[in-house]
Each structure stands twice: as C-alpha cells, then as structure tokens.
Amino acid sequence: MSVQPQAQSLAGRIAFVTGAGQGLGADIARALRQAGAQVAFTDVDGELAASVAAEVDGLALALDVRDEQAFSAAFATAVRHFGAVDILVNNAARTPTTSLWDVDVAEWDDVLAINLRGTFFGCRIAGRHMRERRQGRIVNIASLAGQQASTATGVHYAASKAGQFALTRAFAQELAPQGVTVNALAPAAIASPALDAMPADRQAALAAAIPVGRFGQGEEVGAAVVYLASPAAAFMTGATLDLNGGRLMR
C-alpha cells in the first residue's frame, strides 16, 4: 500500500501537548498546529502556555503533570472544548545536571514525578479516552540519555527517560487492539533554553560529540512528532524513533 502525501496531514485532529509553554514543547505544539491539528498547549506556567497558544490560535491550559487529578481535569477540559483528543504528546520534563553524588532525595523525587509519573498519568488518562474511541496516537518524548550513559544530564533524568521506554511498550501492548499507537521519540541534544543555560565550553563539547556536528533543532523534533501522530505511522507502535545526529547508531 502506498503512502499518499496527505498521510502526514493532521487536519481535523486534536492534540494535547504537555510542557508546551516554551522550548521543545512549544516547537512540537507549533508543528502539530502547522500540520492541521487543533492543539491544547499545557504547561505548569499557564501564562507561558497562553502566550505561545495565542500565536497559533490554540487552547492554553495550566497543568502540573505531577498531579493526576489536575491532569484528568485539564484533559477533560480539552475534550469538552474540542469534542475529543486524538493525539497526546508527553513532553513535560525537568532536566537537571546535578552530579549523581550530589542529587538529594527531593530533587530525585521531583524529576521522577514530572518526567516519569507525569508520563504514566498522561498515557493512562489519554489511553482510556482513546481506547473507547478506538483510535489515537500517544508520543512520549524520551531522550538519548535513557539509552546511553552521559555526564550531560543527571542520573535521575536518565533514569526517568529509561523508564519512559518501558511505559511506552507497556501501553503500546495494551492499546494496540483498540487502534491506539504508543511510541517514544529519543532526541539527543536539542537547541533549547536548558541547553542555552549550560556553560559555553560544555555546549561545545556536546556538539563535538555529535557525528553531524551540531545540535538538533526543535523544528526537527516537531516534524518527527507529526509523523508519529499521523496516519503514515499507523503500523508503528511500541517503538522508539531515534533523533540524535548519529550519537547512537543501531
């Protein structure tokens, strides 16, 4: 069966993106909007979400993904507003670089709560909605850090991202019979506010370690999410799409 150009159009689809107030999340949400989807921009900072959503006529919602009730309420608001949600992108994350010798319990718990527990809540809340409709796409924004040891990110961040791969496979297996796909995207270093905050020498060392010789761009991640959310990826589930400039070749 040939894949037609319109197979990557998201016209008529509704997307719900966490952590969409800035950086990578905003780039992903914009890409979905440009592909034709209506988009709920959610972020723990509701004002940031509103600012970005206003650029493209999206819905803005404040959401702390650590809170399951808050997640359920925000998702329900999007369903009421749009009529349904077809695409969930679990992007919200905290990206600390604290040495593994210096991570305290509070920081460990908070990173895992946002990055992993929040993804679990999102998959389960959206999964229940999508399985009833017998259609849907869930994309979990993981990371190369969950696949390969690195000093560029904290061990708690790496552990949370590795956990996302397990969640992706578990939900993919559960939801496949209902026509819902669940995939992970694993970017390497992507130009972002978090990367900009690193010292210049550390940024240079990170870029030098990437075979293509540069950082990834948010637009490139957005394009990959659009593909995973589109009809073109209907036969792909439980998979990880690598986007790392050659850092991990397999």
C-alpha positions in Angstrom: 0.0 0.0 0.0 1.5 3.3 -1.0 1.5 6.2 1.5 0.0 9.3 0.0 1.2 12.9 0.8 -1.9 13.6 2.8 -1.0 10.7 5.1 1.0 13.1 7.3 -1.7 15.7 7.4 -3.3 16.1 10.8 -6.3 18.1 9.6 -9.3 17.5 11.8 -7.2 16.0 14.6 -6.9 17.3 18.2 -3.6 17.3 20.0 -2.8 17.7 23.7 0.8 18.7 24.5 2.4 18.9 28.0 5.2 21.3 28.7 4.2 23.4 25.7 4.9 26.8 27.2 8.4 27.1 25.8 11.3 25.3 24.2 10.9 21.9 22.7 7.3 21.6 23.8 6.3 24.8 22.1 8.1 23.8 18.9 6.2 20.4 18.9 2.9 22.1 19.5 3.5 24.6 16.7 4.5 21.8 14.3 1.2 19.9 15.1 -0.7 23.1 14.5 1.0 23.7 11.2 0.2 20.1 10.2 -3.5 21.0 10.6 -4.3 19.8 14.2 -6.1 21.9 16.8 -3.8 22.0 19.8 -4.2 22.3 23.6 -1.0 23.9 24.9 -0.5 22.9 28.5 2.2 24.0 30.9 2.8 24.3 34.6 3.1 28.0 33.8 -0.3 28.9 32.4 0.8 32.3 31.3 3.6 30.9 29.2 1.2 28.4 27.6 -1.3 31.2 26.9 1.4 33.3 25.2 2.5 30.6 22.8 -1.0 29.3 22.2 -2.1 32.8 21.2 0.4 32.8 18.3 -1.4 30.0 16.5 -5.0 30.1 17.9 -4.5 27.2 20.3 -6.1 26.4 23.7 -4.0 27.2 26.7 -4.3 25.3 30.0 -2.3 25.4 33.2 -1.2 21.8 34.1 1.2 20.3 36.7 1.7 16.8 35.4 2.7 15.6 38.8 -1.0 15.9 39.9 -3.2 13.1 38.5 -6.4 15.0 39.3 -5.1 18.1 37.6 -4.1 16.1 34.6 -7.5 14.5 34.4 -9.2 17.8 34.7 -7.1 19.5 32.0 -7.6 16.6 29.6 -11.4 16.7 30.3 -11.4 20.5 29.6 -9.7 19.9 26.2 -12.2 17.1 25.4 -15.1 19.4 26.2 -13.6 22.3 24.2 -12.7 20.3 21.1 -15.0 17.3 21.3 -12.2 14.7 21.6 -8.4 14.3 21.8 -6.7 12.3 19.1 -3.0 12.9 20.0 -1.2 13.1 23.3 2.4 14.3 23.5 4.0 13.7 26.9 6.8 16.3 26.7 6.8 18.0 30.2 10.2 17.4 31.8 12.7 18.7 34.3 16.3 18.4 33.0 18.8 19.0 35.9 22.5 18.3 35.5 23.3 17.7 39.2 26.1 15.2 39.7 24.9 11.7 40.8 26.9 12.3 44.0 25.0 15.4 44.8 21.4 14.6 43.9 19.2 14.8 47.1 16.0 12.9 47.7 13.8 15.9 47.0 15.3 16.5 43.6 15.3 12.8 42.7 11.6 12.5 43.6 10.6 15.7 41.7 12.4 14.7 38.5 10.8 11.3 38.5 7.4 12.8 39.4 7.5 15.1 36.4 9.3 13.0 33.8 8.0 9.5 34.6 5.0 9.7 36.8 3.6 12.5 34.6 4.1 10.4 31.5 2.3 7.5 33.2 -0.7 9.7 34.1 -0.9 11.0 30.6 -0.7 7.6 28.9 -3.4 6.2 31.2 -5.8 9.2 31.1 -5.5 9.6 27.3 -5.4 5.8 26.8 -8.8 5.3 28.4 -10.3 8.1 26.2 -8.7 6.8 23.0 -9.5 3.1 23.5 -13.2 4.0 23.8 -12.9 5.8 20.5 -10.7 3.0 19.1 -8.2 5.5 17.7 -5.4 7.7 18.9 -1.7 8.4 19.0 0.4 8.8 22.1 4.0 10.1 21.7 6.4 10.1 24.7 9.3 12.5 24.4 12.1 10.4 25.9 15.9 11.0 25.4 19.2 9.6 24.3 20.0 10.0 28.0 17.8 7.0 28.7 19.7 4.8 26.2 23.3 5.8 26.8 25.3 6.9 29.9 26.3 10.6 29.7 27.5 13.3 32.1 25.5 15.9 30.2 22.4 15.1 32.2 21.6 14.0 35.7 21.3 10.3 36.6 17.7 11.0 37.8 16.9 12.5 34.4 18.4 9.4 32.7 16.5 7.0 34.9 13.2 8.8 34.2 13.8 8.7 30.5 14.7 5.0 30.5 11.5 4.4 32.4 9.6 6.1 29.6 10.7 3.4 27.2 9.2 0.7 29.4 5.9 2.7 29.8 5.8 3.1 26.0 6.0 -0.6 25.4 3.5 -1.5 28.1 0.8 1.0 26.9 1.5 0.1 23.3 0.8 -3.6 24.0 -2.4 -2.7 25.9 -3.8 -0.3 23.4 -2.9 -1.8 20.1 -6.1 -3.9 19.8 -8.1 -0.7 20.1 -6.3 1.1 17.3 -4.2 3.3 19.5 -0.4 3.5 18.9 2.1 4.5 21.5 5.7 5.4 20.5 8.7 7.1 22.0 10.9 9.7 20.4 14.5 9.9 21.7 16.3 13.1 20.8 19.9 13.9 21.7 21.0 17.5 22.4 18.4 19.8 21.0 18.8 23.6 21.0 16.6 24.8 23.9 16.6 27.2 26.9 18.0 24.3 29.0 20.9 23.9 26.6 21.5 27.6 26.4 21.9 27.7 30.2 24.9 25.4 30.0 28.5 26.9 30.0 29.8 27.6 26.5 32.6 25.1 26.9 30.2 22.4 27.8 28.0 23.2 24.9 31.0 23.0 22.6 32.0 19.6 23.9 28.4 18.3 23.5 28.2 19.5 19.9 31.6 18.0 19.1 30.5 14.5 20.3 27.6 14.5 17.7 28.7 13.0 14.4 26.7 15.5 12.3 28.5 18.3 14.2 25.6 20.3 15.5 22.6 20.3 17.9 19.2 19.3 16.8 16.5 21.8 16.2 13.1 22.0 17.7 11.5 22.0 14.3 13.2 18.7 13.5 11.7 17.1 16.7 8.3 18.6 15.8 8.4 17.1 12.3 9.2 13.6 13.9 6.2 14.0 16.3 3.9 15.0 13.4 5.0 11.7 11.6 4.4 9.6 14.7 1.0 11.2 15.2 -0.1 10.8 11.5 -1.8 8.1 9.5 1.6 7.4 7.9 2.8 5.8 11.2 -0.3 3.6 11.7 1.7 0.4 11.6 4.3 1.6 14.2 3.7 1.1 17.9 5.9 0.3 20.9 8.8 1.7 19.0 11.5 4.3 19.7 12.4 6.8 17.0 16.0 8.0 17.4 16.8 11.6 16.6 20.3 12.0 17.7 22.6 13.2 14.9 24.4 9.8 14.9 25.2 9.7 18.6 23.7 6.2 18.9 23.7 4.2 15.7 21.9 0.8 15.7 
